[in-house]
Amino acid sequence: MSAGIEVFIMNGVAVTLALAGVIAFQVAPALSSNGFKVSGTTVLDRNQEPFVMRGINYAHTWYKGDAETAIPAIAATGANVIRIVLSDGGQYTYDDAASVRRILDICKQNKLVAILEVHDATGSDDFAKLRRAADYWISLASTLKGLEDHVIINIANEWFGSSGQAARWASGYASVLPSLRSAGLTHLIIVDAPGWGQDAASIAQQGRVVFEADPERNLIFSIHMYEVAAPDAATVRRHIDNSLAIGVPVIIGEFSDRQSGKPVDYKSIMQYCTERSVGWLAWSWHGNNEDTANMDLSRGANGGLTTLGNEIIYGALGIKSQSKIPNIW
């Protein structure tokens, strides 16, 4: 494999060539961010150490009075990251800059990296709703600048509900990424898969298009693994492998043990993510509706773990044994 190999940089991508053609490629780290950076299929923190996410989703925008209780309780699990539901006002109650600053202060006090996401465009194919989400982040630019080492932007939760239309999904994100960067937001960005987050095949098909549309090349993908994306171990492995094969990191941004009564192979998710050093965030801390009450990890904002919560946190592959707090605080 060593004979005839040459490495060169093209558009921020380290490409390895051999006599038989291109055999591998690795994305060079983004240069202008002082925070998390993409390097190949790895996320690096500001100290150039790999950061593998082990965390929990927290539905802040529906429980706005819980932050002071819920965030410290999530930190106590040993999680290194928290994904926080916010609203741009399109469907839910708007989260303004002051409230976002308060949340981020609590996260920092508790040494939790914060992934911020807008939930209003969930399941929509409307480009205007994605644009609205992007404009929300741009409106928060002065609040978020300087926090690149502990804040990650997940542009829009599960935007583009349709499956099998990878090119349209990609074109939507390609249209908003430059404006986010022009606003000075050099943070690591997360893009959810289409198909309500479960159409992982679209990442393999069009993920490079989205990645190359980011002027910073500092972007990763998220699969939400429920009954479509994770019914069995083979499907879990295929989606993770095929997504990583494009040379960009992937995380499992949401998962649980079942969705609306349909089983999810969450143990295989945790196992294979450990094998491939892929990040994951369980959905969610508390407050799910009656149909999805099984997804609650805690019985309330301040803790009191459910059976699933105990396994996600204390199981052999759970947060307590797998989470590494980055040395950035």
Secondary structure, 3 states (H helix, E strand, C coil): CCCCCEEEEECCEEEEEECCEEEEEEECCCCCCCCCEEECCEEECCCCCECCCEEEEECHHHCCCCHHHHHHHHHCCCCCEEEEEECCCCCCCCCCHHHHHHHHHHHHHCCCEEEEEECCCCCCCCHHHHHHHHHHHHHCHHHHCCCCCCEEEECCCCCCCCCCCHHHHHHHHHHHHHHHHHCCCCCCEEEECCCCCCCCHHHHHHHHHHHHHCCCCCEEEEEEECCCCCCCHHHHHHHHHHHHCCCCCEEEEEECCEECCEECCHHHHHHHHHHHCCEEEECCCCCCCHHHHHHCCECCCCCCECHHHHHHHHCCCCHHHHCCCCCCC
